[in-house]
Amino acid sequence: MKKHLMAYPYALWILIFIIVPLALILFYSVFSIDAEGIHFTLEHFRRVFEPIYLAVFFRSIKIAAISTAICLILGYPMAMILASKNLSKKSLLVVLFVIPMWMNFLARTYAWMTLLEKNGLIATIMEFFGVELPSLLYTENTVILGMVYNFLPFMVLPIYSVLVKIDKAVLEAAEDLGATPIIVFRRVIFPLSLPGVSSGIIMVFMPALTTFVISRLLGGAHFTLIGNLIEQQFLTTMDWGFGSALSVVLMLMIMVSMGVAMRYEKENEGGGLW
Amino acid sequence: MHEEIIRLVNVSKSFDDQQVLQDINLSIGRNEFVTLLGPSGCGKTTTLRIIGGFEIADTGDVIFEGKKINNLPPYKRNLNTVFQRYALFTHMNVYENIAFGLKIKNMDKKDIDRKVKEVLRLVNLSGYEKREINSLSGGQQQRIAIARALVNEPQVLLLDEPLGALDLKLRKDMQLELKKIQQSLGITFIYVTHDQEEALTMSDTIVVMKDGRIQQIGTPQDIYNEPVNAFVADFIGESNIIDGVMVKDYYVEFAGSGFECVDKGFEPNENVDVVIRPEDIKLVPAEEGMIEGVVESVIFKGVHYEMIIYGRGLRWMVHSTMMEPVNTKVGMKITPYDIHIMKKVTEE
């Protein structure tokens, strides 16, 4: 059998599950369908740029960026600790780290709700000590907490995978040339780990930008991110045209940021997970 | 003339219950080219790493210019290392690699430029400043690694099998170049290798190690001509090692007959190792030899032939520029001076 024949199932798969849906979304975003038939329109895109929706975009980007930054600040030292342990302990630690990811995403997030809610565990304990807490659930910070909790492994693992590949001799060479541990980190370890950092940022920023579950569960019914907005258009208001236009804009934003990150990684010979 | 710069005193080290160094005592002089030589696992690299500060000795002292530096971290030691696999910084270009140590010392930019230029000329890579590390060949990377260490003007340069990854021709060239650099800069080189030829070519002093112990310290000539035991003899060049009995001073019995020799000071009738270099056995017509034998095999080695000769129940390796065909009867002649008697090494 010729090799290219074996590619057909995959081509078919891509056609049905990637190209056709994309084409449909593009179609819905620039055509309106009503009793008079189908006609071309840019009305959906114009609506995307109304202040109320721009504010949602802005808030989504802000929250995703904050979550990504926190993941980086927490994740980098964590990856370093994982990478520095000796081999037997290392695999155990990595497994412990990954196990929560095997649990259902919703279950994990609901667990946070029971911890944080008005009569939840944390409030009860603090009350016992006589501290009256403000509302823990349904705030912006709660949403950020949920994102950090859920997406932290996606930051740690790519950085970890780059760090363990750094040759120990290179670090010794730096030390040999007079570099104190701090300089070794600043001038050698960190620059060499950048491909992992950029992978990690992409892998956290994207789901954080598009999620609607975390914001719905931890942010409450009125906390709207782009994901929620798009969900509403398709499931509640049935305005598929506007929903598609939102999706297209979101996709463009992701493609641009990916492009920037990918170019950076090419310069650094890849690494990480991409 | 032996002005000491580094001394190891009773240094021992073990990893996970495995003793890798036992009671190492070593004095290294200024401007000396010292080679630590031995088979893999003999502890030579560990010794170097203890001097460099990458390992801490369990017991014993490391003394540098009269001061104990046992626990001094590598970045505070006035010595530099050339690593086995170069360990260059792949995220920097050649210039940045070499300037790394100087920048840490906050040296003036102009001085750094000048020094980098000088050291690149020294390793024959002038004009390579802007090149990326991954665009260089193995030999060039090795030179950069050497330049990166030398530019800091260390008093001692540690080299951990630096030529191991190069091909034979390049290795020979680099050996001579390293020796030249060492002599012109006048700094101490401590060189680790398992290649006896490399050690003989370059060193002022060779330290032969085995199983974490020093076997012999001496000049290349000493080590080659007067090995202290059969291990050293065998490791430095080829040897015939034969069981013998030292009947009395200057008289040894092996291979079924008695021979005059130049060694003394053994117990009467002590069991010894008799070591004879293959090039020290002269081939003569069968009736004129001390030992008679038959040529079993001949291998052409370039300058000489290597022949295995079977005689008196033993196989003798003989190097000679004259070839005797297989199955020829030959006689072998050994002068007393070429018979080396060594105490049996008691294997633990």
Contacts between the chains, C-beta under 8 A, distances in Angstrom:
chain1	res1	chain2	res2	distance
A	167	B	85	7.3
A	167	B	87	6.4
A	169	B	83	4.9
A	169	B	84	7.3
A	169	B	85	6.2
A	169	B	87	3.8
A	170	B	87	4.8
A	170	B	88	7.5
A	170	B	89	6.5
A	170	B	90	8.0
A	172	B	54	5.6
A	172	B	74	7.0
A	172	B	81	7.5
A	172	B	83	7.1
A	172	B	87	6.9
A	173	B	81	7.1
A	173	B	83	5.8
A	173	B	87	4.0
A	173	B	88	7.6
A	173	B	89	7.6
A	173	B	148	7.8
A	174	B	89	7.4
A	174	B	100	7.1
A	175	B	54	8.0
A	175	B	73	7.1
A	175	B	74	4.5
A	175	B	75	5.0
A	176	B	52	6.6
A	176	B	74	5.1
A	176	B	75	7.4
A	176	B	80	5.8
A	176	B	81	4.7
A	176	B	149	7.6
A	177	B	75	7.7
A	177	B	80	6.8
A	177	B	100	5.3
A	177	B	101	3.6
A	177	B	104	6.7
A	177	B	148	7.0
A	177	B	149	7.7
A	177	B	152	6.6
A	178	B	75	5.0
A	178	B	101	5.3
A	178	B	104	4.6
A	178	B	105	6.5
A	178	B	152	7.3
A	179	B	75	5.8
A	179	B	100	7.6
A	179	B	104	5.7
A	180	B	75	5.6
A	183	B	104	6.2
A	187	B	100	7.4
A	188	B	89	6.3
A	188	B	91	7.9
A	191	B	91	4.8
A	192	B	90	7.6
A	192	B	91	5.7
A	268	B	91	7.4
A	269	B	134	7.9
